[in-house]
């Protein structure tokens, strides 16, 4: 038995009593069912249909589920729709599941209504007192925080600017300052593909950055509900196992699709010049490449004697003020603090160079232009691990488009269809009076149910269910 838990950062302040919990039972069909086993579920609850009284649901909910009929043949088209009779009172986010009713004992089903009532009985105030640490809600994006301290003494460094890079072609940069205890906070507000974040300090050499992870909840007090089987359940287990193996056998014909999210433009719509090095004679170093191929990019020496890369201004007006700001330089999306390091950088490892000539501001610093250097391998962050702090990110999983066969033209007649879940859409936004969903039944006859779960925009939990049958003619 496994436990599925779901919670926000803010919910962690009240402990596990306030988080969503559900039990998942995994059955090994190759294990023999013992004569001593007890059928059903222990004191944790009984498995019930999420909604048993459809009539009462219709009167209490702004939404209803409707079907074109209640009896279908295998591989028949189904039209399932939601009707919203109360306007914006029914608008919200929902999930829709259509499945065959389980013949085996299963843990108690936790509906949106059940969770809503449980949440109303939970603590109204967090237990922390003044001076205690709390989990901050992630209202603006994904929270990133850490600490900057001296390498030699581990003393905190206050007022230190920290540059955070999300590497990759769709790179993201953000800057923040440490407080009096050396801590810094920032948010990732846009979608990203990177699996790590790299932190640099912009000025202090005797500094090290530590990106801190939020502490996890203590799950030791979780109670697991054990579902046990009797020998008469072995036939249903065997049948489910055979169907699963056949479905897995034809998985290549029935794959789920990963929906890629369009990444934000890291140059924010600016005009970018791109230099592909394979189109030219390659030089040994980046310094030679700048001299020979880019007449508006080069190394300069500042008043303090420190070398930096300069991108000439693209003057728009004759009276535009001249500046001597350095360029913002990135390699594979990683912020480069020491420009002198790039003078002897091996240009043979570079695929292309992109230059933005606009004036930029990052944190408290001005930059003249941006230079993005893309290496052939795209893994420069591995070299940066020795001089900058790198931390893994638990990036959100991509959304999926779940496979739904179309039996209209019998193109799947030689491929078995043993789906127990015939429709699943985890993210549905209802903002109208009617939404229609079309799908096909599978080859498995039996009793089915369509389950709509979610919350309205006003926070009201909605749990709807409608049964139907699939029969062999």
N, C-alpha and C positions, 0 to 999 in steps of 0.2 A: 504494500500500500504506500502510495506517495501522497504528499500534501502539496496542493497548488495554493500559493499565497500571492496576493496582489495588494500593493499599497503605494501611496505617495510618500515623499520625504516628510511631509508634515504629519501624516498619520503615524509615523514611527515614534513621535513624541509620547503617544499614549500606550506604546507597547503592542504586543500581539493581540490583545483583546479587541483592538479596533480595526485590524486588517481583515481583508477578505480571505476566507479559508475554504477549501473544498478538497475532498478526498478523491484520489484516483486509484483504481484497482487495476493492476497489471497481472494477467493470468498467463502462466506458462503451460501451454496445452500438452507438453510432454511430461509434466509431473502427474503422478497418479493421485487421484482423489482418495483420501483416507476414509475408512469406514467411521472413524471417530469424529470426523469433521461435522460441524454444525452449520446448517444452512441459514442464510439470512445475514443480518447485521447486528452487531452488539448494541450497547446502550447509546451509541452516538447518534442513532436515528435510523429511520427506515427509508428506503427508496420509494419515492412517490412521483407521480406525474406532476409536473410543475404547476399545472392548473387543472383542477378537477371539476370546477363548476364554470362551464363556459358562459352560461346565462348571466351569472353574477359579474363575470369579467366584462361582458359587454356593457353593463350598466355603470360600472365603476371606472371604466377606462375611456379616454377620448378616442382610442383606436379600436378597431375590430379587424380580425382576419377573415378573409373570404376565399372560397375555392370554387372552381367551376363545377365540381362534383365531389362526392365523397368516396367513390369506388373507381379504381383505375386498373388497367391491365399492365403487365410488365412492359417496360420501354414505352410507356404512354406519355404524351405531353401533359404537363400540369400548369395551370394558371393559378397562381396564388397572389392575392393582392391585399394591401392594407387600406382601410378607409378611415379617414380622419374627419370626425364630425364636429370637432370643437376648435377648429382653426389653430391659432398659435399655441393653444393649450396642449396640442398633440405634437407640436414640433419638438424634435429632439434627435438623439443618437441611439441607434439600436443595433442589435445583431439578430440574424434570422437563421435558424437551424431546422432542417427537415431531416428526420432520421427514422429508422425502424425502431419500434419500441423494443427494449432489451428484454430477452427471455431469462437472463441471468440476474442473480441478486447484485445490486449495485449500491454504492454509497449514496447517501441522501443528496438529492439535487438541490442546489442553492440557487434560487431564482433572484431576479432583481428585486422583487417585492420582499422576499425573505431578507435579503441584505439590507434593503431600505429600513425595514423594521428593526433589524439588529443595530444599524447605525444610529437610529433614534434612541436606542437604549444605552448607547455608549457614552463615555465621559464627555461632558460639555466643555470642560476646561482641561488643559494639559497639566500634568502633575508637577512640572518644573516650577521652581521658585525663582525669585529675583537673584541673579548671580549665577544660575545654572546654565549649562550649555543646552541649546535646543537644535533640532533639525530645521533648517530654513526651507520654506516652500519654494519650489522651482517655478515661480510665476512668469519669469522672463525668458526662460530657456533652461539649458542644462548647466547646473552650478558647478564651477571649477574653483577650488580654493587650495591654498598652500601657504608656505612660509619661506621667507628668505632670511638666512643667517650667515654669519661669518664662518669661513671654512676652518679657521684656526681655533676660534674660541666658542663657536656655536651660539654667539650672542645674536639676538634679532637685529635686523637692519630696518629701520623705519624710513618711510619716504622714498623707498627704492622702486624705480620703474621696472616692471616685469613685462617682457614681450612673450606672448604665447602664440605658437604656430600650430595649425593643423595642416600637416604636409599633404602634398598631392597637387594635381593640376587644378582642382577646385579648392585651392588653399584658402584658409581663413587666418586673419591676424587680429589680435586684440592686445591692448596694453592696459595695465592697471598699476596702482601704487600700493605699497604695503602700509599698514597702519603702525601705531606706536609699538605693537608687539611683534612686528615683522610679518603679519598675516596679510594675505591679499585674497580678493574675491572677484570673480567675473563670471559671465554667462556666455554660453554658446547659443546664439539665437537663430542660426540658420541651419538648414539640413547639411550634413557633411558625410563624407565617405571614409575619412581617415580612421584608423584604428588606434591612433596614439596622439598625444599632445606633447609638444616640446617647449620648454620654458628657458628663456635667456634673460639675464639681467643686462641692462643697456650700458651701465657705466662702471659699477663697482666690480673690480677684479677679484677681490677677496670675498666673494659671495657664492653661496650655493643655494639652489632652489629645491624645495621639496614640495611636490604636489601631493596633497593629502587626500586619502579616500575617506568617505563617510563611513562611520562605524555601522556594522550590521546589527540587526535585531538578534536577540537571544531566543532561538527557536527550541531550546531544550524542553520547554514546558508544553509544546504542542502535543495534542492528543490525536492519535491515529485510530481510525475506525477500521476494524478488520472485517472484510467480507469473506465468508467461507462458503464453500460449495458442497452439495451432496452428490452422490453417485448418479442420480437421475439427471444431473446437469451436464454429464460428460458428453452426451450426444450433441447438445447445443454448443459446447466448447469445441468439439471436433468439427462441426459444420462451420463455425466461425473461422477456425484455423484454416480449413481448406479454402474457404472463400478469400481469406486474406492472402494466402499463398498465390492463388490465381490472379488476384489483383496486382500483387507485386510482380508477377511474371510478365504482365503486360504494362508495367509502369512506364516504359519508354514511349508507349503510345498514348499514355494518359498523364502527362506531366503537369504539375502545377507551374505557373509562370510567375517569376519574380518581377514585380513592377518597380522599375527604377525611378527614383525621384529626380526631377530635373534640378541640377545643382545651380546655385546662384552664381552669377558671373563674378569672379574674384576681382575683375578690373572695373566693376560697376559701370559698364557701358563705355569706358574710355577707349580711345583709338590706340590700338596696339600694333607696333611694328614687330614682325616675326622674321627671325634670321635662322634658316635651317642650314646647319653647318655642312651637311652632306652635299649641298649644292655648290660649295666653294672648296677651294684648296684648304685643307685643314692645317692649322698652325699648332705649335706644341703647347702654348699656354694661352690663358684667357687674355693676358695683357697684349700679346701679339695679335690675337683675334680682334680685340677692340681697336687696335691701331690700324690694322689692315682693312677691316670690314665695316667698322662702325665709327664714322668720323665725328659723331656727336656724343660718344661715350669714351671715357678714359680715366686714368688715375691722376689724382691731384694730391698735393701736400697742403694740409691746413696750416693755420697760424701756429698751432701747437706742435707742429712737426709730424702729426699723424696722417698717414696716407688714407685717402678715401676715393671711392668711385663717384664720378660726377657725370650727370646727364645734362647736356646743354638745354637751356630753356627754349621752348617753342613759343617765341613771342607772338602774342595775338595783337598787341597794340604797340605803337612806336614809343609810348611813354611808360611802358610796363617796367616796374622796378626790377633791377637785377638782384639775384640772390646767389649765395655760394653754398647752399645746402647740399649735403651728400644725398646719394640715391638710396632708396630702400631696396636692398638686395636680398633675393631669396634663391635658394637652390632646392629644387623639388618641393617648394613651399615652405622651407625652413629658413627662418630669419638669420641673416649673417651679420654678426656684430663687427667682426674684424675684417675689413675690406682688404687689408694687406695680405691676408691669407690667400686671397684669390689670384694674386699676381702670377703665381706659379701653378695655379690649378690646371690639371691636365685637360686640355681642350678636346682631346680625343674621346673622352668619356661623355662629352656634351652632345645632345641631340639637337637642341634648338635654344635660341635666346629670344625672349619677348621683352620689348621695352615700351613702357608707358611714360610719356614725357610731361605729364601733368604734375603740378605741385600737390603734395599730399601732406596730411597731418596724421600722425599715429601717436597717441598718448600726448606727451608734452613736447614732442619733437616735430620739426618740419623736415620734409624730404623733397628733393627735386627729382621727380621721376621714380619709376619702379623698374627693376630689372629682375625678370624671372628666368632662371637658368634651369632647363630641364635636362637631366642626365639620361643616358641611354637606359640604364638599369632602374632609374627612378627610386633609388634606395639611399639617398644621401643621408637621411636621418640616422642610419646605422653608424655613420662616421661621427655624427654630432653627439652620439651618446657619451663619448669620452669628455666632451667639453660643455655639454648642456644636459639638463635633466629631461628625461623622456619617461612618460607614463602611459600605460595602456588605457584605452577608452572602451567602455562597454557600449559600443554604438548601437542604436536602435536597429532592430531587424527590418528588412525591406518588406513592404506589403506584398501580398501574393494575390494572383488571380487563380482561384481554384478551378481545377478542370471540371467541365460539365459536358458530357457527351451529347451529341445531337443525333437522335435516332430517326430523324424525319425521312431520310432517304435510304435507310438500311445499310449505310456504309460500315456499320459496326456489327453486322449480323454474324460474322465469324469470330468475334472477340467477345468473351464473356463479360458481363456487367454485374458484378457482385458487390456493389456499393451498399453499405448500410446507412451512410450519410449521403443523401441524394442532392442536398443543397446546403451550402454554408457560406454566409456572407457576414463577416464579423464587424463591418463598419458601414452602417446604413444611416444616412441623414434624411429624415422626413421633414419636409418644409412645404408640403402641399396637401391636397385633399385625398389624393389616391396615388399609390405606388404599386406597380405590377412586377411580378417576378415569374419567369418562365424557366422550366427545367423538365427533365424526364425521369420517370421512375426507373428502377433497376430490374434485374431478373429475379429478385428475391421477393416472394409474396409475404404478406403478413400485415400487421397493424403498424401504422406509421403515425407520426405527429409532427406538426409544424409549430415551432416555438419562437416567439418574438420576445426578446428581452432588451431592456434599455431604460433610459431616463429622459424625461422631457427637459426642455430648456429651463423649466422652473424647478427641476430636481425631483419630480414625482417619479417613483419607480413604476415601470410597466412590465407586466408578465402576461403574455397571451399564449394560448395553445389551441390548436384545432386538430382533431383526429381524422384520419382517412385510412382506407384499406387498399391494398394491392392484391388482386386475385388472379389466378390463372384461368383463362376462359375455357 
